[in-house]
Amino acid sequence: MNTQTLPTPRIRPILTTAAYYSAFITLGLTTGVIGPTLPSLAEHTGSRIDEISIIFVASSFGYLLGSLLGGRAYDRLPGHRLVAAMLALIALVLVLVPVVPLLWVLVVVMFFLGTFQGAMDVGCNSLLMWVHGAKVGPFMNGLHFFFGVGAFLSPVVVAQVLQLSGNIHWAYWIFALIVLPNAVWLWSLPSPTVDTTPHPSGSSKAPRLLVSLLVLFFAVYVGAEVGFGNWIFTYTRTLNLADQTVAAYLNSAFWGSFTLGRLIGVGISVRFRPTSILYTDLIGCLASMGVILLWPASSVALWIGVFGIGMFMASVFATMLAYAEQRMKLTGAITGWFLVGGGAGSMFLPWLIGQSFERIGPQSAMQIITIDLVVNLLLLILLTNIKPVNHARRV
């Protein structure tokens, strides 16, 4: 009996990259919807603001778990099938979020939403790096730019839905419908596989200290990004700096400047070193937070600060991933650990802000985020001063 080995399907980089970009738009939509709907979710479940903040912990813990397990799975299984499955599950969970009447049930639902989002996130990041290799920098910034597109559009859709219907149900259900075509598209594409060739440094493995510091950097950075994006709406409303609709647009302005910054980052990443971009970004973030802290009662200062921090935060995550790719060979497992760090940060900092919001006051939210960004800058200084050591212990 004659047997033939079927040829490996050819990966088409442009089409495949476009599918990842589309998937990241939906990831942005589903991430950005939580902040402007937080008061409505609290009201629907009969919860206070400090109580409803537990959903950030649940979602981020799920994100952490999904990133860790997903990173290992992508090294072993067809990546596009896994991403497609995660998208379909995200759509299912989105249908449930606005109709859950009890806080503890919502916590469980948000845990699963975070799990599926984390597995999808690590998948698109890892697969994109396997498709483009050392030239991934601009494509990685492009990927995260499209996350910003989704996150920018999300509060706008929520604001329009609230004006037209008075409830948040249709916002979640519309996003669920948008997610499904992406799942079908990715399911139909052949999956890339992990690159097993040695890194130019001479080893396919990564120093433990470098990996640990990178994980910590992502934890601190994502905590600031998610904390700001999810609490700026409630911060603005609590201080009566804007009404509900304008606060939603302010939230959208953050994600809009975030999106614009990532678009600009695509071009900048071709011309400048990752370390130069990262230092500029973090210093710019701190300057923007300074504007908000110095003029806390000014709506103009708030708009300036929101736009600035969105612009400077925009390229941090993608640029640090590109920097890590220069320092070591990135597998799905290692990328998963980076997102585990991000998940831990997005779990802890928004929860901490929620606790301080009720006990200390809304101004504590901006103070916590500023301290967080200072720590990020210190970690960057440490990272960029670590020299490669060939005989270091490796993982």
WOZIHU-V257566 format. One record per residue. N is the residue number from 1. RES is the residue in one small letter. PHI is phi in whole degrees, -180 to 180 (* if undefined). PSI is psi in whole degrees, 0 to 359 (NA if undefined). NEAR is the number of other ideal C-beta (glycine too) atoms within 10 Angstrom. Layout:
n: <N;N>
res: <RES;RES>
phi: <PHI;PHI>
psi: <PSI;PSI>
near: <NEAR;NEAR>
This chain:
n: <1;2;3;4;5;6;7;8;9;10;11;12;13;14;15;16;17;18;19;20;21;22;23;24;25;26;27;28;29;30;31;32;33;34;35;36;37;38;39;40;41;42;43;44;45;46;47;48;49;50;51;52;53;54;55;56;57;58;59;60;61;62;63;64;65;66;67;68;69;70;71;72;73;74;75;76;77;78;79;80;81;82;83;84;85;86;87;88;89;90;91;92;93;94;95;96;97;98;99;100;101;102;103;104;105;106;107;108;109;110;111;112;113;114;115;116;117;118;119;120;121;122;123;124;125;126;127;128;129;130;131;132;133;134;135;136;137;138;139;140;141;142;143;144;145;146;147;148;149;150;151;152;153;154;155;156;157;158;159;160;161;162;163;164;165;166;167;168;169;170;171;172;173;174;175;176;177;178;179;180;181;182;183;184;185;186;187;188;189;190;191;192;193;194;195;196;197;198;199;200;201;202;203;204;205;206;207;208;209;210;211;212;213;214;215;216;217;218;219;220;221;222;223;224;225;226;227;228;229;230;231;232;233;234;235;236;237;238;239;240;241;242;243;244;245;246;247;248;249;250;251;252;253;254;255;256;257;258;259;260;261;262;263;264;265;266;267;268;269;270;271;272;273;274;275;276;277;278;279;280;281;282;283;284;285;286;287;288;289;290;291;292;293;294;295;296;297;298;299;300;301;302;303;304;305;306;307;308;309;310;311;312;313;314;315;316;317;318;319;320;321;322;323;324;325;326;327;328;329;330;331;332;333;334;335;336;337;338;339;340;341;342;343;344;345;346;347;348;349;350;351;352;353;354;355;356;357;358;359;360;361;362;363;364;365;366;367;368;369;370;371;372;373;374;375;376;377;378;379;380;381;382;383;384;385;386;387;388;389;390;391;392;393;394;395>
res: <m;n;t;q;t;l;p;t;p;r;i;r;p;i;l;t;t;a;a;y;y;s;a;f;i;t;l;g;l;t;t;g;v;i;g;p;t;l;p;s;l;a;e;h;t;g;s;r;i;d;e;i;s;i;i;f;v;a;s;s;f;g;y;l;l;g;s;l;l;g;g;r;a;y;d;r;l;p;g;h;r;l;v;a;a;m;l;a;l;i;a;l;v;l;v;l;v;p;v;v;p;l;l;w;v;l;v;v;v;m;f;f;l;g;t;f;q;g;a;m;d;v;g;c;n;s;l;l;m;w;v;h;g;a;k;v;g;p;f;m;n;g;l;h;f;f;f;g;v;g;a;f;l;s;p;v;v;v;a;q;v;l;q;l;s;g;n;i;h;w;a;y;w;i;f;a;l;i;v;l;p;n;a;v;w;l;w;s;l;p;s;p;t;v;d;t;t;p;h;p;s;g;s;s;k;a;p;r;l;l;v;s;l;l;v;l;f;f;a;v;y;v;g;a;e;v;g;f;g;n;w;i;f;t;y;t;r;t;l;n;l;a;d;q;t;v;a;a;y;l;n;s;a;f;w;g;s;f;t;l;g;r;l;i;g;v;g;i;s;v;r;f;r;p;t;s;i;l;y;t;d;l;i;g;c;l;a;s;m;g;v;i;l;l;w;p;a;s;s;v;a;l;w;i;g;v;f;g;i;g;m;f;m;a;s;v;f;a;t;m;l;a;y;a;e;q;r;m;k;l;t;g;a;i;t;g;w;f;l;v;g;g;g;a;g;s;m;f;l;p;w;l;i;g;q;s;f;e;r;i;g;p;q;s;a;m;q;i;i;t;i;d;l;v;v;n;l;l;l;l;i;l;l;t;n;i;k;p;v;n;h;a;r;r;v>
phi: <*;-86;-122;-123;-85;-67;-65;-68;-57;-78;-81;-101;-55;-67;-64;-65;-62;-61;-66;-64;-62;-63;-63;-74;-61;-67;-64;-64;-59;-76;-81;-73;-74;-67;-55;-71;-101;-59;-61;-68;-64;-63;-64;-65;-97;65;-117;-82;-62;-68;-76;-67;-64;-64;-67;-67;-64;-63;-63;-72;-65;-64;-60;-61;-65;-63;-66;-67;-71;-65;-57;-71;-67;-69;-74;-121;-121;-58;-65;-69;-65;-67;-62;-61;-64;-64;-63;-63;-70;-60;-59;-62;-67;-61;-63;-83;-51;-77;-106;-73;-91;-117;-61;-66;-71;-62;-59;-64;-62;-68;-61;-69;-60;-63;-61;-69;-65;-63;-66;-69;-60;-64;-65;-64;-64;-66;-64;-63;-67;-72;-72;-109;61;-66;-93;-75;-45;-62;-68;-68;-63;-63;-58;-76;-62;-73;-61;-62;-58;-64;-66;-68;-72;-58;-64;-63;-62;-60;-61;-67;-63;-63;-68;-83;-118;81;-139;-99;-55;-69;-61;-66;-72;-63;-64;-62;-67;-69;-67;-61;-60;-64;-63;-64;-61;-68;-61;-85;-96;-66;-94;-74;-119;-63;-80;-101;-71;-62;-72;-55;-70;103;-140;-90;-108;-120;-63;-63;-62;-64;-61;-63;-67;-65;-60;-66;-60;-63;-62;-69;-65;-63;-58;-67;-63;-70;-60;-68;-62;-88;-111;-65;-63;-67;-58;-65;-69;-64;-86;56;-86;-167;-80;-62;-68;-66;-63;-66;-68;-64;-58;-68;-64;-60;-70;-68;-67;-60;-66;-61;-62;-72;-65;-63;-63;-60;-75;-64;-65;-79;-104;-124;-71;-56;-65;-64;-64;-65;-62;-62;-62;-70;-65;-64;-61;-66;-64;-66;-64;-61;-62;-66;-73;-75;-127;-67;-95;-97;-70;-65;-61;-64;-62;-63;-65;-63;-63;-65;-69;-64;-64;-81;-71;-50;-99;-62;-63;-64;-68;-68;-63;-64;-63;-64;-63;-73;-91;-160;-82;-98;-95;-62;-65;-67;-61;-60;-65;-60;-75;-62;-60;-60;-64;-65;-66;-72;-82;-83;-67;-61;-65;-61;-62;-60;-68;-73;-58;-80;-87;-109;134;-62;-61;-63;-61;-69;-67;-64;-64;-64;-61;-59;-70;-63;-61;-58;-64;-64;-65;-64;-59;-66;-61;-77;-105;-83;-92;-60;-125;-65;-98;-68;-63;-129;-115>
psi: <124;138;146;141;121;138;145;127;139;132;127;102;317;313;318;316;320;323;320;319;317;318;323;336;315;326;319;318;313;338;318;345;337;312;301;347;2;312;324;320;322;315;318;327;3;41;154;168;318;333;316;340;346;339;333;321;313;313;316;325;320;319;317;311;317;322;317;308;321;320;318;324;323;338;345;334;162;117;319;326;322;315;318;319;319;321;317;321;324;316;318;316;322;327;327;327;308;352;358;123;347;140;316;328;320;322;316;315;317;329;314;323;314;321;312;323;318;317;323;318;308;328;309;320;313;313;322;319;326;329;319;346;224;343;21;342;298;323;325;317;323;318;312;339;317;334;316;324;312;317;327;317;333;306;330;314;317;315;317;319;318;322;322;322;339;0;170;359;311;334;311;321;325;316;324;320;325;327;322;317;328;322;316;317;310;327;329;350;143;146;138;163;161;139;119;5;149;148;152;339;347;358;147;1;167;141;136;320;316;314;317;317;323;318;316;321;312;324;313;317;310;327;317;316;309;321;314;312;325;341;350;326;308;323;313;317;320;323;2;39;349;159;181;317;315;323;323;321;326;317;318;328;323;309;332;314;327;316;315;318;323;327;315;324;333;315;320;324;339;332;337;156;148;322;321;318;317;317;317;317;311;322;320;321;315;322;320;318;326;322;316;319;326;330;69;337;1;121;330;313;323;315;317;314;318;314;317;314;326;318;315;333;336;311;5;308;308;321;322;325;317;322;317;322;329;332;339;167;123;117;174;324;316;316;323;320;323;317;335;316;315;320;321;319;318;344;317;310;313;325;316;319;318;320;318;334;315;322;324;318;162;332;334;335;312;327;318;316;322;315;319;318;327;317;320;317;319;321;322;318;317;316;316;352;3;123;143;134;115;330;13;154;140;158;NA>
near: <2;3;5;5;5;6;6;8;9;6;15;13;12;8;10;21;18;15;21;23;19;17;29;26;21;26;25;24;25;27;25;29;25;22;27;31;25;22;18;18;19;20;11;21;18;11;17;11;16;16;14;22;23;17;29;26;20;22;28;28;21;25;31;24;17;29;29;19;16;30;26;14;19;30;16;11;13;16;25;24;13;21;29;24;17;27;27;16;19;27;21;15;22;24;15;17;25;19;13;17;9;12;18;10;13;24;18;15;20;26;20;18;26;28;26;23;28;30;28;30;27;33;32;25;28;27;27;23;26;21;19;18;10;12;12;23;23;17;20;26;27;22;25;27;25;23;28;28;20;24;29;24;21;27;28;17;20;27;20;14;20;19;11;9;11;9;13;22;17;16;26;20;17;16;24;20;11;19;25;16;12;24;22;11;17;27;15;10;21;14;19;20;14;17;16;8;8;11;17;9;15;8;15;14;17;22;20;12;16;19;20;13;17;23;19;18;27;27;25;25;28;24;30;26;26;25;25;32;25;26;27;28;26;24;23;23;20;17;16;10;20;18;10;15;13;16;25;26;16;23;31;25;19;29;28;22;22;31;25;17;26;27;18;15;27;19;11;18;22;11;8;14;13;21;15;12;23;24;15;15;26;23;13;17;30;16;13;24;24;15;19;26;15;10;14;13;9;14;15;10;17;23;20;15;25;25;20;21;30;28;23;23;26;29;29;27;25;27;26;24;25;23;20;23;21;16;18;21;20;22;22;24;19;20;26;29;22;26;30;24;25;28;32;22;27;32;24;19;27;26;20;19;28;26;13;17;21;14;9;12;12;20;16;17;25;23;16;23;23;17;13;24;26;14;16;26;17;13;19;22;11;13;20;13;7;13;4;12;11;9;5;14;9;16;14>
